[in-house]
Amino acid sequence: MELGYDYPLYRPPSESNSLIFQVTLGCSFNKCSFCNMYRTKKYSERPWEEVKNEIDVISKLYPLTEKIFLADGDALNLATEKIIQILKYIREKFPNLERISCYAMPKNLLQKSSDELTLLNKEGLNMLYVGIETGHDVLLKKITKGATSQSIIEGCCRAKKSGFTLSCMIILGIGGKKYSVEHIKETARVVSEVSPKFLAALTLILEDGVYEEFMQKFGEPFEHLDDSSILDELEILVNGITPSSSIIFRANHASNVYSIGGNLPEDKDRMISLIRSLKQHPELLKPKVLRRF
Ligand code: SF4
């Protein structure tokens, strides 16, 4: 649903039918070397009166809305009281609401106490989208993620214990050739420890706006993986994840070489045999011109 947005505007693919309110603009961190999303925006928090007016107007137009996504990059960076004020008002104006969600960084999660997160969850914020990207600490530094594998695990587990549904993202190929093995091994470890309800695997595509910065921050020559090596990473990842609760896994982002999905661990064997057969049939992969990050 379209409002008078401050562009660029992003939301996860699974929020395509959600109403979006921009409660913050940009990303409070804005330093991940692979991410081009908010480079043109300076982080700011929208005044309550503006957000309230928007909710007033839109709730009259779409009173039966069931899903709302709070944009931009990390609405969870707002003070807890401010988020609660927004959540309460949204729930008052949209009686049919089933879900409110937003993006969250590990840093956002650790800045809130368990009590604050529990309160936010009780006030209706049910789902958080967290970019893990990689579980390998060397790479987390090289991509300037502002997180360690331990802070990712701690932040995500705190959110889960507070009642949140987590949807996490990881990026195939982000370690290049040199760090491929460690990237996937450590990512499988972190994902297994977190065991989010949803996991999405994207594939690294460096857009023009961040290509040079990524290479410079990487600090050594970076060799991109070819499609076959990306499928190797995917196979080792799927095989290596040993979750404590079932994960709904998808590698069906626009950046991926092929759309693959299933539940982990239940569909592990099926997904692995599909990945192996794709390696034998590269002609079935998505043409490079159709892939985007
Ligand atoms: S990946 Fe997320 S946290 Fe990092 S710069 Fe982009 S929006 Fe901000």
py3Dmol code that shows the C-alpha trace and the ligand (Angstrom):
import py3Dmol

protein = """\
ATOM      1  CA  MET A   1       0.000   0.000   0.000  1.00  0.00           C
ATOM      2  CA  GLU A   2       1.493   3.376  -1.055  1.00  0.00           C
ATOM      3  CA  LEU A   3       1.695   6.478   1.148  1.00  0.00           C
ATOM      4  CA  GLY A   4       3.618   9.731   0.704  1.00  0.00           C
ATOM      5  CA  TYR A   5       6.902   8.004   1.469  1.00  0.00           C
ATOM      6  CA  ASP A   6      10.405   9.355   1.846  1.00  0.00           C
ATOM      7  CA  TYR A   7      12.250   7.221  -0.718  1.00  0.00           C
ATOM      8  CA  PRO A   8      14.103   4.941  -1.013  1.00  0.00           C
ATOM      9  CA  LEU A   9      11.772   2.676   0.932  1.00  0.00           C
ATOM     10  CA  TYR A  10      12.562  -0.953   1.742  1.00  0.00           C
ATOM     11  CA  ARG A  11      10.625  -3.769   3.330  1.00  0.00           C
ATOM     12  CA  PRO A  12      11.183  -7.543   3.481  1.00  0.00           C
ATOM     13  CA  PRO A  13       9.567  -9.509   0.609  1.00  0.00           C
ATOM     14  CA  SER A  14       7.174 -11.150   3.092  1.00  0.00           C
ATOM     15  CA  GLU A  15       5.775  -7.708   3.957  1.00  0.00           C
ATOM     16  CA  SER A  16       4.597  -7.060   0.403  1.00  0.00           C
ATOM     17  CA  ASN A  17       0.947  -6.903   1.541  1.00  0.00           C
ATOM     18  CA  SER A  18       1.639  -4.880   4.675  1.00  0.00           C
ATOM     19  CA  LEU A  19       0.873  -1.271   5.345  1.00  0.00           C
ATOM     20  CA  ILE A  20       4.147   0.580   5.953  1.00  0.00           C
ATOM     21  CA  PHE A  21       4.638   3.480   8.342  1.00  0.00           C
ATOM     22  CA  GLN A  22       8.015   5.196   8.278  1.00  0.00           C
ATOM     23  CA  VAL A  23       8.630   5.932  11.938  1.00  0.00           C
ATOM     24  CA  THR A  24      12.348   6.503  11.376  1.00  0.00           C
ATOM     25  CA  LEU A  25      14.182   7.497   8.205  1.00  0.00           C
ATOM     26  CA  GLY A  26      17.382   5.779   7.099  1.00  0.00           C
ATOM     27  CA  CYS A  27      19.529   3.527   9.277  1.00  0.00           C
ATOM     28  CA  SER A  28      21.088   4.648  12.563  1.00  0.00           C
ATOM     29  CA  PHE A  29      24.216   2.609  11.736  1.00  0.00           C
ATOM     30  CA  ASN A  30      24.459   2.857   7.949  1.00  0.00           C
ATOM     31  CA  LYS A  31      27.982   1.403   7.792  1.00  0.00           C
ATOM     32  CA  CYS A  32      27.642  -2.204   6.584  1.00  0.00           C
ATOM     33  CA  SER A  33      29.980  -2.249   3.599  1.00  0.00           C
ATOM     34  CA  PHE A  34      27.716  -4.399   1.352  1.00  0.00           C
ATOM     35  CA  CYS A  35      24.525  -2.392   1.979  1.00  0.00           C
ATOM     36  CA  ASN A  36      23.407   0.362  -0.337  1.00  0.00           C
ATOM     37  CA  MET A  37      19.928   0.789   1.110  1.00  0.00           C
ATOM     38  CA  TYR A  38      20.067   4.066   2.996  1.00  0.00           C
ATOM     39  CA  ARG A  39      23.295   5.711   1.787  1.00  0.00           C
ATOM     40  CA  THR A  40      21.337   8.715   0.505  1.00  0.00           C
ATOM     41  CA  LYS A  41      19.521   9.275   3.815  1.00  0.00           C
ATOM     42  CA  LYS A  42      20.594  10.745   7.127  1.00  0.00           C
ATOM     43  CA  TYR A  43      19.074   8.852  10.047  1.00  0.00           C
ATOM     44  CA  SER A  44      16.243  10.701  11.760  1.00  0.00           C
ATOM     45  CA  GLU A  45      13.254   9.931  13.934  1.00  0.00           C
ATOM     46  CA  ARG A  46       9.944  11.233  12.702  1.00  0.00           C
ATOM     47  CA  PRO A  47       8.024  13.451  15.136  1.00  0.00           C
ATOM     48  CA  TRP A  48       5.087  11.800  16.903  1.00  0.00           C
ATOM     49  CA  GLU A  49       2.606  14.330  15.450  1.00  0.00           C
ATOM     50  CA  GLU A  50       3.597  13.388  11.894  1.00  0.00           C
ATOM     51  CA  VAL A  51       3.352   9.657  12.568  1.00  0.00           C
ATOM     52  CA  LYS A  52       0.048  10.093  14.426  1.00  0.00           C
ATOM     53  CA  ASN A  53      -1.473  12.146  11.605  1.00  0.00           C
ATOM     54  CA  GLU A  54      -0.455   9.511   9.104  1.00  0.00           C
ATOM     55  CA  ILE A  55      -2.000   6.738  11.211  1.00  0.00           C
ATOM     56  CA  ASP A  56      -5.203   8.812  11.537  1.00  0.00           C
ATOM     57  CA  VAL A  57      -5.516   9.345   7.796  1.00  0.00           C
ATOM     58  CA  ILE A  58      -4.534   5.849   6.714  1.00  0.00           C
ATOM     59  CA  SER A  59      -6.623   4.018   9.295  1.00  0.00           C
ATOM     60  CA  LYS A  60      -9.691   5.670   7.757  1.00  0.00           C
ATOM     61  CA  LEU A  61      -8.666   4.484   4.277  1.00  0.00           C
ATOM     62  CA  TYR A  62      -7.582   0.957   5.263  1.00  0.00           C
ATOM     63  CA  PRO A  63      -9.338   0.160   8.548  1.00  0.00           C
ATOM     64  CA  LEU A  64      -9.181  -3.608   8.007  1.00  0.00           C
ATOM     65  CA  THR A  65      -5.376  -3.752   7.700  1.00  0.00           C
ATOM     66  CA  GLU A  66      -3.931  -6.948   9.193  1.00  0.00           C
ATOM     67  CA  LYS A  67      -0.181  -6.431   8.849  1.00  0.00           C
ATOM     68  CA  ILE A  68       1.946  -3.340   9.475  1.00  0.00           C
ATOM     69  CA  PHE A  69       5.673  -2.894   8.917  1.00  0.00           C
ATOM     70  CA  LEU A  70       7.515  -0.068  10.709  1.00  0.00           C
ATOM     71  CA  ALA A  71      10.244   1.372   8.456  1.00  0.00           C
ATOM     72  CA  ASP A  72      13.014   2.399   7.772  1.00  0.00           C
ATOM     73  CA  GLY A  73      16.159   0.470   8.617  1.00  0.00           C
ATOM     74  CA  ASP A  74      15.884   0.054  12.378  1.00  0.00           C
ATOM     75  CA  ALA A  75      12.697   1.342  13.972  1.00  0.00           C
ATOM     76  CA  LEU A  76      13.790  -0.536  17.094  1.00  0.00           C
ATOM     77  CA  ASN A  77      16.405   2.160  17.627  1.00  0.00           C
ATOM     78  CA  LEU A  78      13.642   4.468  18.873  1.00  0.00           C
ATOM     79  CA  ALA A  79      13.261   4.907  22.618  1.00  0.00           C
ATOM     80  CA  THR A  80      11.071   2.154  24.053  1.00  0.00           C
ATOM     81  CA  GLU A  81       8.408   4.632  25.250  1.00  0.00           C
ATOM     82  CA  LYS A  82       8.187   6.122  21.774  1.00  0.00           C
ATOM     83  CA  ILE A  83       7.707   2.718  20.134  1.00  0.00           C
ATOM     84  CA  ILE A  84       5.050   1.833  22.701  1.00  0.00           C
ATOM     85  CA  GLN A  85       3.229   5.100  21.980  1.00  0.00           C
ATOM     86  CA  ILE A  86       3.185   4.189  18.270  1.00  0.00           C
ATOM     87  CA  LEU A  87       2.161   0.554  18.890  1.00  0.00           C
ATOM     88  CA  LYS A  88      -0.705   1.511  21.209  1.00  0.00           C
ATOM     89  CA  TYR A  89      -2.059   4.030  18.740  1.00  0.00           C
ATOM     90  CA  ILE A  90      -1.749   1.657  15.793  1.00  0.00           C
ATOM     91  CA  ARG A  91      -3.601  -1.086  17.692  1.00  0.00           C
ATOM     92  CA  GLU A  92      -6.326   1.385  18.650  1.00  0.00           C
ATOM     93  CA  LYS A  93      -6.834   2.461  15.041  1.00  0.00           C
ATOM     94  CA  PHE A  94      -6.523  -0.938  13.338  1.00  0.00           C
ATOM     95  CA  PRO A  95      -8.730  -3.406  15.251  1.00  0.00           C
ATOM     96  CA  ASN A  96      -8.069  -6.309  12.840  1.00  0.00           C
ATOM     97  CA  LEU A  97      -4.300  -6.161  13.184  1.00  0.00           C
ATOM     98  CA  GLU A  98      -2.499  -9.510  13.303  1.00  0.00           C
ATOM     99  CA  ARG A  99       1.135  -8.488  13.055  1.00  0.00           C
ATOM    100  CA  ILE A 100       3.449  -5.513  13.503  1.00  0.00           C
ATOM    101  CA  SER A 101       7.081  -5.968  12.460  1.00  0.00           C
ATOM    102  CA  CYS A 102      10.295  -4.048  11.789  1.00  0.00           C
ATOM    103  CA  TYR A 103      13.981  -4.522  10.985  1.00  0.00           C
ATOM    104  CA  ALA A 104      16.349  -4.833  13.938  1.00  0.00           C
ATOM    105  CA  MET A 105      20.131  -4.925  14.313  1.00  0.00           C
ATOM    106  CA  PRO A 106      21.812  -7.026  17.024  1.00  0.00           C
ATOM    107  CA  LYS A 107      22.886  -3.669  18.515  1.00  0.00           C
ATOM    108  CA  ASN A 108      19.227  -2.552  18.789  1.00  0.00           C
ATOM    109  CA  LEU A 109      18.328  -5.789  20.559  1.00  0.00           C
ATOM    110  CA  LEU A 110      21.157  -5.513  23.062  1.00  0.00           C
ATOM    111  CA  GLN A 111      20.387  -1.866  23.781  1.00  0.00           C
ATOM    112  CA  LYS A 112      16.970  -2.899  25.093  1.00  0.00           C
ATOM    113  CA  SER A 113      16.644  -4.842  28.330  1.00  0.00           C
ATOM    114  CA  SER A 114      14.747  -8.139  28.348  1.00  0.00           C
ATOM    115  CA  ASP A 115      11.927  -6.358  30.173  1.00  0.00           C
ATOM    116  CA  GLU A 116      11.742  -3.662  27.486  1.00  0.00           C
ATOM    117  CA  LEU A 117      11.681  -6.250  24.697  1.00  0.00           C
ATOM    118  CA  THR A 118       8.983  -8.229  26.494  1.00  0.00           C
ATOM    119  CA  LEU A 119       6.938  -5.060  26.908  1.00  0.00           C
ATOM    120  CA  LEU A 120       7.292  -4.165  23.229  1.00  0.00           C
ATOM    121  CA  ASN A 121       6.210  -7.664  22.299  1.00  0.00           C
ATOM    122  CA  LYS A 122       3.190  -7.489  24.577  1.00  0.00           C
ATOM    123  CA  GLU A 123       2.252  -4.141  23.035  1.00  0.00           C
ATOM    124  CA  GLY A 124       1.983  -5.831  19.643  1.00  0.00           C
ATOM    125  CA  LEU A 125       5.402  -5.747  17.984  1.00  0.00           C
ATOM    126  CA  ASN A 126       5.555  -9.437  17.099  1.00  0.00           C
ATOM    127  CA  MET A 127       8.146  -9.964  14.429  1.00  0.00           C
ATOM    128  CA  LEU A 128      11.723  -8.766  13.861  1.00  0.00           C
ATOM    129  CA  TYR A 129      13.866  -9.082  10.738  1.00  0.00           C
ATOM    130  CA  VAL A 130      17.533  -9.434  11.689  1.00  0.00           C
ATOM    131  CA  GLY A 131      20.474  -9.430   9.271  1.00  0.00           C
ATOM    132  CA  ILE A 132      23.018 -11.966  10.510  1.00  0.00           C
ATOM    133  CA  GLU A 133      24.873 -11.935   7.144  1.00  0.00           C
ATOM    134  CA  THR A 134      27.655 -14.226   8.441  1.00  0.00           C
ATOM    135  CA  GLY A 135      28.561 -15.936  11.686  1.00  0.00           C
ATOM    136  CA  HIS A 136      32.304 -15.613  11.046  1.00  0.00           C
ATOM    137  CA  ASP A 137      33.854 -12.944  13.273  1.00  0.00           C
ATOM    138  CA  VAL A 138      36.678 -12.101  10.863  1.00  0.00           C
ATOM    139  CA  LEU A 139      34.130 -11.381   8.140  1.00  0.00           C
ATOM    140  CA  LEU A 140      31.774  -9.495  10.442  1.00  0.00           C
ATOM    141  CA  LYS A 141      34.684  -7.084  10.981  1.00  0.00           C
ATOM    142  CA  LYS A 142      35.572  -6.896   7.307  1.00  0.00           C
ATOM    143  CA  ILE A 143      32.014  -6.037   6.299  1.00  0.00           C
ATOM    144  CA  THR A 144      31.786  -3.566   9.225  1.00  0.00           C
ATOM    145  CA  LYS A 145      28.578  -5.142  10.502  1.00  0.00           C
ATOM    146  CA  GLY A 146      28.959  -3.623  13.960  1.00  0.00           C
ATOM    147  CA  ALA A 147      28.312  -7.019  15.558  1.00  0.00           C
ATOM    148  CA  THR A 148      30.134 -10.168  16.607  1.00  0.00           C
ATOM    149  CA  SER A 149      28.834 -13.720  16.372  1.00  0.00           C
ATOM    150  CA  GLN A 150      28.335 -13.601  20.139  1.00  0.00           C
ATOM    151  CA  SER A 151      26.378 -10.328  20.068  1.00  0.00           C
ATOM    152  CA  ILE A 152      24.197 -11.710  17.270  1.00  0.00           C
ATOM    153  CA  ILE A 153      23.448 -14.858  19.273  1.00  0.00           C
ATOM    154  CA  GLU A 154      22.822 -12.896  22.487  1.00  0.00           C
ATOM    155  CA  GLY A 155      20.594 -10.284  20.849  1.00  0.00           C
ATOM    156  CA  CYS A 156      18.552 -12.828  18.893  1.00  0.00           C
ATOM    157  CA  CYS A 157      18.140 -15.206  21.834  1.00  0.00           C
ATOM    158  CA  ARG A 158      17.058 -12.305  24.058  1.00  0.00           C
ATOM    159  CA  ALA A 159      14.439 -11.318  21.481  1.00  0.00           C
ATOM    160  CA  LYS A 160      13.206 -14.882  21.146  1.00  0.00           C
ATOM    161  CA  LYS A 161      12.901 -15.282  24.906  1.00  0.00           C
ATOM    162  CA  SER A 162      10.934 -12.032  24.972  1.00  0.00           C
ATOM    163  CA  GLY A 163       8.358 -13.579  22.644  1.00  0.00           C
ATOM    164  CA  PHE A 164       9.431 -12.305  19.218  1.00  0.00           C
ATOM    165  CA  THR A 165       9.244 -14.270  16.015  1.00  0.00           C
ATOM    166  CA  LEU A 166      12.587 -13.861  14.254  1.00  0.00           C
ATOM    167  CA  SER A 167      13.221 -13.803  10.551  1.00  0.00           C
ATOM    168  CA  CYS A 168      16.977 -13.778   9.881  1.00  0.00           C
ATOM    169  CA  MET A 169      19.018 -13.169   6.752  1.00  0.00           C
ATOM    170  CA  ILE A 170      22.441 -14.505   5.757  1.00  0.00           C
ATOM    171  CA  ILE A 171      24.447 -13.740   2.609  1.00  0.00           C
ATOM    172  CA  LEU A 172      26.028 -16.444   0.473  1.00  0.00           C
ATOM    173  CA  GLY A 173      29.361 -15.473  -1.058  1.00  0.00           C
ATOM    174  CA  ILE A 174      30.097 -12.625   1.354  1.00  0.00           C
ATOM    175  CA  GLY A 175      33.485 -14.076   2.298  1.00  0.00           C
ATOM    176  CA  GLY A 176      34.609 -14.523  -1.288  1.00  0.00           C
ATOM    177  CA  LYS A 177      36.740 -17.557  -2.135  1.00  0.00           C
ATOM    178  CA  LYS A 178      39.192 -17.192   0.731  1.00  0.00           C
ATOM    179  CA  TYR A 179      36.682 -17.259   3.599  1.00  0.00           C
ATOM    180  CA  SER A 180      33.981 -19.424   2.034  1.00  0.00           C
ATOM    181  CA  VAL A 181      34.511 -22.492   4.244  1.00  0.00           C
ATOM    182  CA  GLU A 182      34.720 -20.554   7.531  1.00  0.00           C
ATOM    183  CA  HIS A 183      31.836 -18.274   6.523  1.00  0.00           C
ATOM    184  CA  ILE A 184      29.440 -21.169   6.072  1.00  0.00           C
ATOM    185  CA  LYS A 185      30.687 -23.214   9.004  1.00  0.00           C
ATOM    186  CA  GLU A 186      30.319 -20.292  11.408  1.00  0.00           C
ATOM    187  CA  THR A 187      27.052 -19.123   9.883  1.00  0.00           C
ATOM    188  CA  ALA A 188      25.547 -22.592  10.348  1.00  0.00           C
ATOM    189  CA  ARG A 189      26.724 -22.504  13.976  1.00  0.00           C
ATOM    190  CA  VAL A 190      25.153 -19.104  14.697  1.00  0.00           C
ATOM    191  CA  VAL A 191      21.917 -19.941  12.878  1.00  0.00           C
ATOM    192  CA  SER A 192      21.674 -23.237  14.773  1.00  0.00           C
ATOM    193  CA  GLU A 193      22.147 -21.477  18.107  1.00  0.00           C
ATOM    194  CA  VAL A 194      19.575 -18.812  17.271  1.00  0.00           C
ATOM    195  CA  SER A 195      17.153 -21.177  15.487  1.00  0.00           C
ATOM    196  CA  PRO A 196      14.959 -18.375  14.109  1.00  0.00           C
ATOM    197  CA  LYS A 197      11.507 -19.262  12.853  1.00  0.00           C
ATOM    198  CA  PHE A 198      12.434 -18.005   9.380  1.00  0.00           C
ATOM    199  CA  LEU A 199      15.791 -17.916   7.616  1.00  0.00           C
ATOM    200  CA  ALA A 200      16.518 -16.345   4.230  1.00  0.00           C
ATOM    201  CA  ALA A 201      19.746 -16.880   2.305  1.00  0.00           C
ATOM    202  CA  LEU A 202      20.555 -14.081  -0.140  1.00  0.00           C
ATOM    203  CA  THR A 203      23.512 -14.067  -2.550  1.00  0.00           C
ATOM    204  CA  LEU A 204      26.035 -11.238  -2.545  1.00  0.00           C
ATOM    205  CA  ILE A 205      25.734  -8.762  -5.398  1.00  0.00           C
ATOM    206  CA  LEU A 206      27.701  -5.562  -4.862  1.00  0.00           C
ATOM    207  CA  GLU A 207      25.877  -2.562  -6.240  1.00  0.00           C
ATOM    208  CA  ASP A 208      27.844   0.311  -7.788  1.00  0.00           C
ATOM    209  CA  GLY A 209      27.304   2.612  -4.794  1.00  0.00           C
ATOM    210  CA  VAL A 210      29.151   0.336  -2.372  1.00  0.00           C
ATOM    211  CA  TYR A 211      31.507  -1.717  -4.567  1.00  0.00           C
ATOM    212  CA  GLU A 212      34.629   0.335  -3.871  1.00  0.00           C
ATOM    213  CA  GLU A 213      33.886   0.752  -0.188  1.00  0.00           C
ATOM    214  CA  PHE A 214      33.312  -2.990   0.220  1.00  0.00           C
ATOM    215  CA  MET A 215      36.624  -3.795  -1.458  1.00  0.00           C
ATOM    216  CA  GLN A 216      38.516  -1.186   0.522  1.00  0.00           C
ATOM    217  CA  LYS A 217      37.080  -2.293   3.880  1.00  0.00           C
ATOM    218  CA  PHE A 218      37.675  -5.955   3.033  1.00  0.00           C
ATOM    219  CA  GLY A 219      41.359  -5.096   3.271  1.00  0.00           C
ATOM    220  CA  GLU A 220      42.669  -7.779   0.915  1.00  0.00           C
ATOM    221  CA  PRO A 221      41.830  -9.021  -2.576  1.00  0.00           C
ATOM    222  CA  PHE A 222      38.232 -10.275  -2.767  1.00  0.00           C
ATOM    223  CA  GLU A 223      37.423 -13.017  -5.250  1.00  0.00           C
ATOM    224  CA  HIS A 224      33.723 -13.460  -6.038  1.00  0.00           C
ATOM    225  CA  LEU A 225      32.304 -16.976  -5.991  1.00  0.00           C
ATOM    226  CA  ASP A 226      30.950 -18.443  -9.198  1.00  0.00           C
ATOM    227  CA  ASP A 227      27.486 -20.047  -9.291  1.00  0.00           C
ATOM    228  CA  SER A 228      28.808 -23.530  -8.612  1.00  0.00           C
ATOM    229  CA  SER A 229      30.645 -22.352  -5.475  1.00  0.00           C
ATOM    230  CA  ILE A 230      27.533 -20.476  -4.323  1.00  0.00           C
ATOM    231  CA  LEU A 231      25.612 -23.746  -4.626  1.00  0.00           C
ATOM    232  CA  ASP A 232      28.413 -25.468  -2.659  1.00  0.00           C
ATOM    233  CA  GLU A 233      27.954 -22.894   0.110  1.00  0.00           C
ATOM    234  CA  LEU A 234      24.203 -23.410   0.057  1.00  0.00           C
ATOM    235  CA  GLU A 235      24.579 -27.176   0.294  1.00  0.00           C
ATOM    236  CA  ILE A 236      27.053 -27.007   3.191  1.00  0.00           C
ATOM    237  CA  LEU A 237      24.852 -24.458   4.972  1.00  0.00           C
ATOM    238  CA  VAL A 238      21.666 -26.510   4.635  1.00  0.00           C
ATOM    239  CA  ASN A 239      23.547 -29.605   5.733  1.00  0.00           C
ATOM    240  CA  GLY A 240      25.283 -27.861   8.630  1.00  0.00           C
ATOM    241  CA  ILE A 241      22.286 -26.225  10.325  1.00  0.00           C
ATOM    242  CA  THR A 242      21.147 -28.242  13.334  1.00  0.00           C
ATOM    243  CA  PRO A 243      18.326 -26.148  14.805  1.00  0.00           C
ATOM    244  CA  SER A 244      16.723 -26.586  18.218  1.00  0.00           C
ATOM    245  CA  SER A 245      13.344 -25.866  16.601  1.00  0.00           C
ATOM    246  CA  SER A 246      12.184 -26.106  12.995  1.00  0.00           C
ATOM    247  CA  ILE A 247      13.304 -23.294  10.651  1.00  0.00           C
ATOM    248  CA  ILE A 248      11.363 -22.237   7.572  1.00  0.00           C
ATOM    249  CA  PHE A 249      14.222 -21.760   5.125  1.00  0.00           C
ATOM    250  CA  ARG A 250      14.131 -19.835   1.851  1.00  0.00           C
ATOM    251  CA  ALA A 251      16.756 -18.983  -0.756  1.00  0.00           C
ATOM    252  CA  ASN A 252      14.291 -17.336  -3.123  1.00  0.00           C
ATOM    253  CA  HIS A 253      15.483 -13.722  -3.074  1.00  0.00           C
ATOM    254  CA  ALA A 254      16.008 -11.842  -6.336  1.00  0.00           C
ATOM    255  CA  SER A 255      19.764 -12.246  -5.804  1.00  0.00           C
ATOM    256  CA  ASN A 256      19.708 -16.045  -5.646  1.00  0.00           C
ATOM    257  CA  VAL A 257      20.800 -18.360  -8.444  1.00  0.00           C
ATOM    258  CA  TYR A 258      17.670 -20.503  -8.025  1.00  0.00           C
ATOM    259  CA  SER A 259      14.631 -20.515  -5.741  1.00  0.00           C
ATOM    260  CA  ILE A 260      14.984 -23.152  -3.070  1.00  0.00           C
ATOM    261  CA  GLY A 261      12.984 -23.603   0.095  1.00  0.00           C
ATOM    262  CA  GLY A 262      11.881 -26.034   2.767  1.00  0.00           C
ATOM    263  CA  ASN A 263      11.845 -26.674   6.485  1.00  0.00           C
ATOM    264  CA  LEU A 264      15.005 -27.439   8.395  1.00  0.00           C
ATOM    265  CA  PRO A 265      15.847 -30.083   9.383  1.00  0.00           C
ATOM    266  CA  GLU A 266      12.856 -31.962   7.900  1.00  0.00           C
ATOM    267  CA  ASP A 267      13.518 -31.126   4.223  1.00  0.00           C
ATOM    268  CA  LYS A 268      17.318 -31.179   4.391  1.00  0.00           C
ATOM    269  CA  ASP A 269      17.795 -34.220   2.139  1.00  0.00           C
ATOM    270  CA  ARG A 270      15.343 -32.976  -0.484  1.00  0.00           C
ATOM    271  CA  MET A 271      16.989 -29.557  -0.651  1.00  0.00           C
ATOM    272  CA  ILE A 272      20.484 -31.037  -0.825  1.00  0.00           C
ATOM    273  CA  SER A 273      19.572 -33.340  -3.701  1.00  0.00           C
ATOM    274  CA  LEU A 274      18.008 -30.383  -5.561  1.00  0.00           C
ATOM    275  CA  ILE A 275      21.170 -28.309  -5.021  1.00  0.00           C
ATOM    276  CA  ARG A 276      23.339 -31.198  -6.260  1.00  0.00           C
ATOM    277  CA  SER A 277      21.244 -31.627  -9.365  1.00  0.00           C
ATOM    278  CA  LEU A 278      21.438 -27.873 -10.068  1.00  0.00           C
ATOM    279  CA  LYS A 279      25.227 -28.147 -10.039  1.00  0.00           C
ATOM    280  CA  GLN A 280      24.899 -30.691 -12.837  1.00  0.00           C
ATOM    281  CA  HIS A 281      22.448 -28.464 -14.742  1.00  0.00           C
ATOM    282  CA  PRO A 282      23.716 -24.863 -14.656  1.00  0.00           C
ATOM    283  CA  GLU A 283      21.400 -24.082 -17.578  1.00  0.00           C
ATOM    284  CA  LEU A 284      18.523 -24.133 -15.046  1.00  0.00           C
ATOM    285  CA  LEU A 285      19.974 -21.275 -12.990  1.00  0.00           C
ATOM    286  CA  LYS A 286      18.522 -17.795 -13.120  1.00  0.00           C
ATOM    287  CA  PRO A 287      20.298 -15.683 -15.796  1.00  0.00           C
ATOM    288  CA  LYS A 288      22.694 -13.185 -14.213  1.00  0.00           C
ATOM    289  CA  VAL A 289      20.912 -10.194 -15.775  1.00  0.00           C
ATOM    290  CA  LEU A 290      17.771 -11.070 -13.814  1.00  0.00           C
ATOM    291  CA  ARG A 291      19.525 -11.144 -10.444  1.00  0.00           C
ATOM    292  CA  ARG A 292      19.593  -8.145  -8.131  1.00  0.00           C
ATOM    293  CA  PHE A 293      20.359  -7.507  -4.482  1.00  0.00           C
TER     294      PHE A 293
END
"""
ligand_1 = """\
8
SF4
S 22.515 -3.852 6.555
Fe 20.981 -3.011 7.962
S 22.206 -2.241 9.686
Fe 23.623 -2.487 7.973
S 23.681 -0.482 6.973
Fe 22.111 -1.710 5.917
S 20.199 -1.177 6.923
Fe 21.853 -0.502 8.282
"""
view = py3Dmol.view(width=600, height=400)
view.addModel(protein, "pdb")
view.setStyle({"model": 0}, {"cartoon": {"style": "trace"}})
view.addModel(ligand_1, "xyz")
view.setStyle({"model": 1}, {"stick": {}})
view.zoomTo()
view.show()
